[in-house]
Amino acid sequence: MTWSLSRLSDFLVESKGKIKFEDANRLGLQRIKKIDFSGNIHLDDETDTKTDMILVKSGDLVISGINASKGAISVYEGEQDILATIHYSSYEFNPDLISIIFLKWFFKSSIFNDLLSEQIAGGIKTELKASRILPLQIKVPNLSEQIFLADRLDRFQNKELRLQAEIKNQENYFETLRKAIIFDALCGKLTTKWRANNKSEDIHKLTKSNSIGLPFDLPETWTSSRLGEVSQLISGASFLSTDFSKGIGIKCIKITNAGVRELVETDDVLPVIFAEKYKKNKVHKGDLILALTRPYISNGLKVSICPSSYDGALLNQRVAGIRVNEEILHTEFAFLFMRSDVVLKIYQAEFDAKGQQPNLKNEHVTKLIIPIPPLAEQAEIISKVAKLEKHLDHAIRELNSIKRSKDMLNKAMLKEAFFPAS
């Protein structure tokens, strides 16, 4: 291909249609809500505005000043004029000289980002207004080669989108499989053969009870209890932001530390003198740490296991600790239960029925009905789940590797396509 140096002003002419907001409100026209990264224009029926607008006519090229390099560029094809904020710019273009699809791909390429860095102070972080776009010097092939290249990139993108959809399907499958493993563990299906080959042991200090509140029947050798009867709930205290410092002191677990299995560690500490005053708010290694945020997270509650590095830490508000009775419950089994869809759906059903979406309170935790297998079976369940999740995590790592390869291939394809413009 033969590429020649041109300015974008050779192909694009800024549309003259800036309108004061008072006049824009009187027009009653729809306005651009956003241009997505696939180049689709989304309109907003809300016409009132307090900012000046630009007028966009049918056939105009519209470019987002913020997200052009991500693909937010489109040709408006509607019949009626529309409005856009001044964060967009609108252009008339000569279709005999430039392919807009080619230009869109060019804007998404690293070559374009490099040009912005070279020719505009602030680079890609600078909002792209007409005064910055039009003077840009770029190398482009003739129109037929532009169309050929754009078509090639479109076909590549279609394949990439199909792969992306398949990756998403696999991610959903793995998440469904993980939930199914935990559900089967909690209802005893995972250890059916184990029970047939192993003599059950007694549940210490618990009488036989039913599984009311659980979405499944329990094996005969299992029992159940309210979580508050087989564990100690540790509440958080209300510390002020001015109480915290860096350096030497007592570690504190805040809502921002909450994670899934592992805490997000920070260096925030409280004064040593708080140790005695707030000793009832102290957690130890092995305690469960529960974020008391509303349980409408698609993948479950945020529950962590307190690591040795946070042994003796104090809990802040909106975080609770759960210290299980180890004569009855293994911490890992309680962790599986708290992270399960069983608990999530119990809360969702309760709160949805009341039309509420509250944060969790202590009583929401302590009243939960938890299934309790014999301790030896709990250990077997924990071992089986760990082995299955190990295989699942390996598959997820392989999938993430495919995702990274896909992204690298996408960047390489764009770089190769526009290499002559470097």
C-alpha positions in Angstrom: 0.0 0.0 0.0 1.1 3.6 -0.7 0.4 5.9 2.2 0.6 9.7 1.9 0.9 12.4 4.6 -2.3 14.4 5.1 -4.0 16.6 7.7 -7.3 15.5 9.1 -8.6 18.9 7.9 -8.1 17.6 4.4 -11.0 15.2 5.0 -13.1 16.8 7.8 -14.8 20.1 8.1 -16.1 21.1 11.5 -19.9 21.6 11.5 -20.9 25.1 12.5 -23.7 24.6 14.9 -22.9 25.7 18.5 -26.1 26.7 20.4 -26.6 28.5 23.7 -28.3 26.3 26.2 -31.4 28.6 26.4 -31.9 28.2 22.6 -31.1 24.4 22.7 -33.9 23.9 25.3 -36.4 25.6 23.0 -35.6 23.3 20.1 -36.8 20.2 22.0 -34.4 17.9 20.1 -33.1 14.6 21.4 -29.4 14.7 22.4 -26.6 12.2 22.5 -26.4 10.3 25.7 -23.3 8.4 24.7 -21.4 6.8 21.8 -20.4 3.3 22.9 -17.1 1.7 22.0 -18.7 -0.1 19.1 -19.7 3.2 17.5 -23.4 3.1 18.4 -25.1 6.4 19.2 -27.5 6.3 22.2 -30.0 9.1 22.4 -31.5 10.7 25.5 -35.2 11.9 25.4 -34.4 14.4 28.1 -34.0 17.7 26.3 -33.4 20.2 29.1 -29.8 21.3 29.5 -27.8 23.9 31.4 -24.7 23.7 29.1 -24.1 24.9 25.5 -24.7 22.3 22.8 -23.7 21.5 19.3 -26.1 20.7 16.5 -25.6 17.4 14.7 -27.1 16.8 11.3 -27.8 13.6 9.4 -24.6 12.3 7.8 -22.3 14.1 10.2 -19.3 12.4 11.8 -19.5 12.6 15.6 -16.4 12.1 17.7 -16.3 11.8 21.5 -13.7 14.1 22.8 -13.0 11.7 25.7 -13.3 8.2 24.3 -12.5 8.5 20.6 -9.4 6.3 21.0 -11.7 3.5 22.5 -14.0 3.6 19.5 -16.5 6.3 20.4 -16.8 7.7 16.8 -19.9 7.3 14.6 -21.8 8.7 11.7 -25.3 10.0 12.7 -27.8 8.5 10.2 -31.1 9.7 11.7 -33.4 12.1 9.8 -34.0 14.7 12.5 -31.2 16.9 13.8 -30.0 16.1 17.3 -27.9 17.8 19.9 -24.7 16.9 21.7 -22.7 18.5 24.5 -19.5 20.4 23.7 -17.5 17.2 24.8 -18.4 16.0 21.3 -17.4 17.4 18.0 -19.3 17.1 14.7 -17.9 17.1 11.2 -18.9 17.0 7.6 -16.7 14.7 5.6 -15.9 13.8 2.0 -16.7 10.1 1.5 -14.7 10.2 -1.8 -11.5 10.9 0.2 -11.9 9.1 3.6 -13.6 6.0 4.8 -15.1 6.7 8.2 -14.8 3.0 9.2 -11.0 3.2 8.4 -10.8 6.4 10.4 -12.6 4.8 13.3 -10.1 1.9 13.3 -7.2 4.4 13.0 -8.4 6.3 16.1 -8.4 2.9 18.0 -4.8 2.1 17.0 -1.6 2.8 19.0 -0.4 4.8 16.0 -3.1 7.4 16.7 -2.2 7.5 20.4 1.5 8.0 19.5 0.6 10.8 17.2 -1.4 12.5 20.0 1.5 12.2 22.3 3.8 13.7 19.7 1.6 16.5 18.3 -0.6 17.5 21.3 0.5 18.5 24.7 -1.1 16.1 27.2 -1.5 13.3 24.6 -4.5 11.0 24.9 -5.5 12.5 28.2 -6.3 15.8 26.5 -9.9 16.2 25.4 -10.1 15.9 21.6 -11.8 19.1 20.3 -11.8 20.1 16.6 -9.0 22.6 17.2 -6.8 19.6 18.2 -8.1 16.9 15.8 -8.1 18.8 12.5 -4.4 19.9 12.5 -3.2 16.3 13.1 -0.9 15.0 10.4 -1.5 11.3 9.6 -0.5 8.9 6.8 -3.4 7.3 4.9 -3.7 5.1 1.8 -6.0 5.9 -1.1 -9.7 5.3 -0.6 -9.9 1.8 -2.1 -7.1 0.6 0.2 -8.8 2.3 3.1 -11.9 0.3 2.4 -10.0 -2.9 2.0 -8.1 -2.4 5.3 -11.3 -1.4 7.2 -13.1 -4.5 5.8 -10.3 -6.8 6.9 -10.3 -5.3 10.4 -14.1 -5.6 10.6 -13.9 -9.3 9.8 -11.1 -9.8 12.3 -13.3 -8.0 14.9 -16.2 -10.2 14.2 -14.1 -13.3 14.9 -12.7 -11.6 18.0 -16.3 -10.8 19.3 -17.3 -14.4 18.8 -14.3 -15.5 20.8 -15.1 -12.9 23.5 -18.6 -14.2 23.7 -17.4 -17.8 24.1 -14.9 -16.7 26.8 -17.8 -15.0 28.6 -19.9 -18.2 28.3 -17.0 -20.2 29.8 -16.6 -17.7 32.7 -20.3 -18.0 33.5 -20.1 -21.8 33.3 -17.1 -21.9 35.7 -19.0 -19.7 38.1 -22.1 -21.9 37.9 -19.9 -24.9 38.4 -18.3 -23.4 41.5 -21.7 -22.6 43.0 -22.9 -26.1 42.2 -19.9 -27.7 44.0 -20.5 -25.7 47.1 -24.2 -26.4 47.1 -23.6 -30.2 46.7 -21.1 -29.9 49.6 -23.5 -28.2 51.9 -26.4 -30.6 51.3 -24.3 -33.8 51.6 -24.2 -34.9 47.9 -20.5 -34.6 47.7 -19.9 -37.1 50.5 -22.6 -39.7 49.8 -20.1 -42.5 49.2 -18.0 -41.3 52.1 -20.9 -41.7 54.6 -21.6 -45.2 53.3 -18.1 -46.2 54.1 -17.6 -44.3 57.3 -19.2 -44.6 60.7 -20.9 -41.3 61.8 -19.8 -39.5 64.9 -22.0 -37.6 67.3 -22.5 -33.9 67.0 -21.2 -32.5 70.3 -23.5 -30.4 72.5 -26.3 -30.3 69.8 -29.6 -32.0 69.8 -31.0 -33.3 66.5 -32.9 -30.6 64.7 -34.5 -30.2 61.3 -33.4 -28.1 58.4 -36.2 -25.5 58.3 -34.8 -22.5 56.5 -32.5 -24.5 54.3 -33.4 -25.3 50.6 -32.6 -29.0 51.0 -33.1 -31.9 53.3 -30.1 -33.0 55.4 -28.6 -36.5 55.6 -29.7 -38.4 58.7 -26.3 -38.1 60.4 -26.3 -34.3 60.0 -28.0 -31.7 62.2 -28.5 -27.9 61.9 -28.4 -24.9 64.1 -28.6 -21.2 64.1 -25.2 -19.8 63.4 -25.4 -17.7 66.6 -25.7 -20.9 68.7 -22.5 -22.4 67.3 -20.3 -19.3 67.0 -19.5 -16.0 68.6 -20.3 -12.8 66.7 -17.8 -10.0 67.1 -19.1 -6.5 66.3 -17.2 -3.6 64.9 -16.7 -0.3 66.8 -17.2 3.2 65.4 -13.8 4.7 65.0 -13.3 8.2 63.7 -11.1 8.9 60.6 -8.9 11.0 62.9 -8.2 7.9 65.0 -6.2 6.2 62.2 -2.6 6.7 61.4 0.3 4.9 59.7 3.2 3.2 61.3 3.2 1.6 64.8 -0.2 0.7 66.4 -3.0 -1.8 66.4 -4.2 -3.0 63.0 -7.8 -2.4 62.1 -10.1 -4.2 59.7 -12.4 -1.7 57.8 -15.0 -2.3 55.1 -12.3 -1.4 52.6 -10.3 -4.4 53.8 -13.1 -6.8 53.0 -12.4 -9.4 50.4 -13.2 -12.9 49.2 -11.2 -15.4 51.4 -8.3 -13.0 51.8 -8.3 -9.6 53.4 -7.1 -6.6 51.4 -4.2 -5.6 53.7 -3.4 -1.9 54.4 -1.1 -0.1 56.8 -3.9 1.8 58.7 -3.4 1.5 62.5 -5.1 2.6 65.7 -3.5 3.8 68.9 -2.2 1.1 71.2 -4.2 2.5 74.1 -7.4 1.3 72.2 -6.4 -2.4 72.8 -8.0 -2.6 76.3 -11.0 -0.3 75.6 -12.1 -2.1 72.5 -11.0 -5.7 73.4 -14.6 -7.0 72.6 -14.0 -5.8 69.0 -10.9 -7.8 68.6 -10.5 -10.7 66.2 -7.9 -13.5 65.9 -6.3 -15.6 63.3 -8.9 -18.0 61.8 -12.0 -15.9 62.6 -14.3 -15.2 59.7 -14.5 -11.6 58.6 -17.8 -10.6 57.1 -18.6 -7.3 55.3 -22.0 -6.1 56.5 -23.0 -4.7 53.1 -26.2 -5.5 51.4 -26.0 -9.0 50.0 -27.0 -8.3 46.4 -23.6 -9.2 45.0 -24.0 -11.7 42.2 -21.1 -13.9 43.4 -21.9 -13.9 47.1 -21.1 -12.1 50.3 -17.6 -10.8 51.0 -16.2 -13.2 53.6 -12.5 -13.5 54.5 -10.5 -15.7 56.9 -8.5 -13.6 59.3 -4.7 -14.1 58.6 -2.0 -14.3 61.2 -0.9 -10.8 60.1 -4.2 -9.4 61.5 -4.3 -11.5 64.7 -5.5 -9.2 67.4 -6.8 -6.6 65.0 -9.8 -4.4 65.9 -13.0 -4.3 63.8 -14.4 -1.1 62.4 -18.1 -0.5 61.8 -19.8 -2.4 59.0 -17.5 -5.4 59.5 -18.2 -8.4 61.8 -16.2 -11.3 62.9 -17.5 -14.9 63.3 -15.6 -17.2 65.7 -16.9 -20.7 65.4 -17.1 -23.3 68.1 -14.4 -25.7 66.8 -15.8 -28.6 68.8 -18.8 -28.4 66.4 -17.7 -26.5 63.2 -14.6 -26.3 61.1 -13.9 -22.7 60.1 -13.5 -23.7 56.4 -16.9 -25.3 56.4 -18.5 -22.2 57.9 -16.7 -20.2 55.2 -18.2 -22.3 52.5 -21.6 -21.8 53.9 -21.3 -18.0 54.3 -20.0 -17.7 50.7 -22.7 -19.9 49.2 -25.7 -19.1 47.1 -27.8 -20.6 49.9 -27.1 -17.7 52.2 -27.3 -15.1 49.4 -30.7 -16.3 48.3 -32.0 -16.4 51.9 -31.1 -12.8 52.3 -32.4 -11.8 48.9 -35.8 -13.5 49.5 -36.1 -11.9 53.0 -35.3 -8.4 51.9 -37.1 -8.5 48.5 -40.3 -9.5 50.3 -40.0 -6.4 52.5 -39.1 -4.2 49.6 -35.8 -3.3 51.3 -32.2 -3.4 50.4 -30.5 -2.9 53.8 -27.1 -3.6 55.0 -26.7 -6.7 57.1 -27.1 -6.5 60.9 -25.9 -8.8 63.6 -29.3 -10.5 63.9 -29.3 -11.3 60.1 -26.1 -13.3 60.7 -26.8 -15.0 64.0 -30.3 -16.3 63.0 -29.0 -18.1 59.9 -29.6 -21.9 59.9 -26.4 -23.7 59.1 -26.1 -27.4 58.2 -23.7 -29.3 60.5 -22.2 -32.6 59.4 -20.1 -34.7 61.8 -16.6 -33.1 62.2 -14.9 -35.9 60.2 -17.3 -35.4 57.3 -16.8 -31.7 57.4 -13.0 -32.3 57.0 -13.8 -34.6 54.0 -16.1 -32.0 52.5 -13.4 -29.3 52.9 -10.8 -31.6 51.2 -13.1 -32.6 48.3 -14.1 -28.9 47.6 -10.4 -27.8 47.7 -9.5 -30.5 45.2 -12.4 -29.6 42.9 -11.7 -25.9 43.1 -8.0 -26.5 42.4 -9.0 -28.0 39.0 -11.5 -25.2 38.5 -8.9 -22.5 39.2 -6.5 -24.2 36.8 -9.2 -24.0 34.1 -9.8 -20.4 34.9 -6.1 -19.5 34.6 -6.1 -21.2 31.2 -9.1 -19.1 30.2 -7.4 -15.9 31.5 -4.4 -16.8 29.4 -6.6 -17.0 26.3 -8.0 -13.6 27.2 -4.6 -12.1 27.4 -3.5 -13.7 24.1 -6.7 -12.4 22.5 -6.0 -8.8 23.7 -2.4 -9.0 22.6 -3.5 -10.3 19.2 -6.0 -7.5 18.8 -3.3 -4.9 19.5 -0.8 -6.6 17.2 -3.4 -6.7 14.4 -4.0 -3.0 14.7 -0.3 -2.2 14.9 0.4 -4.3 11.8 -2.5 -2.8 9.9 -1.3 0.8 10.5 2.4 0.1 10.5 3.0 2.2 7.3 1.6 5.2 9.2 4.3 5.0 11.9 
